[in-house]
Amino acid sequence: MTIDLIKAEKNRLDDINAVIESAIATWDIPERVKRLTLPSYRYSEMDLKHLEIYVAQIAQNLVGVVAWEPADINDTPNNRTGLLVHGLYVDPGSHRQGIGTRLFQAAEQAALAQGLNGLLVKAQPGAEDFFQKQGMTRLPVQNTERHYANRFWKPEPASQ
């Protein structure tokens, strides 16, 4: 099975948002919360201008999405530079096939190519195990007004 990673384009936004919606449908949160928050997770043409978004395809079928942007140094440990993984979604029918790992690795490679110190993720509670398996470490909440409760950091090898 070949997983192709391709930079997202405007004509794929409906497919991208369908993957996001199907992924969110599996989250262990109340249905009302899913319904109310789903619009804020969907990507638009404007997001394509401000985020790096890549899709994972298997035989032309879109099965995953990852998006990242520069992390605010106030959110990273010791004000280090990094990429914030804005979202990582895998279609539920394609779980446990290495797609999420491949998408995560693409973000890691981007951080490394840009000479940044690491990756930052603000994870949903059900995704913590996945990010820990990717070598990320949970960050302590130091500022409850600013910091998301489930923040994870992975330094790039050159910056450790």
Summary of the structure (lengths in Angstrom):
residues: 160
radius of gyration: 15.3
end to end distance: 33.7
largest distance: 44.7
contacts: 454
relative contact order: 0.15
helix: 41%
strand: 26%
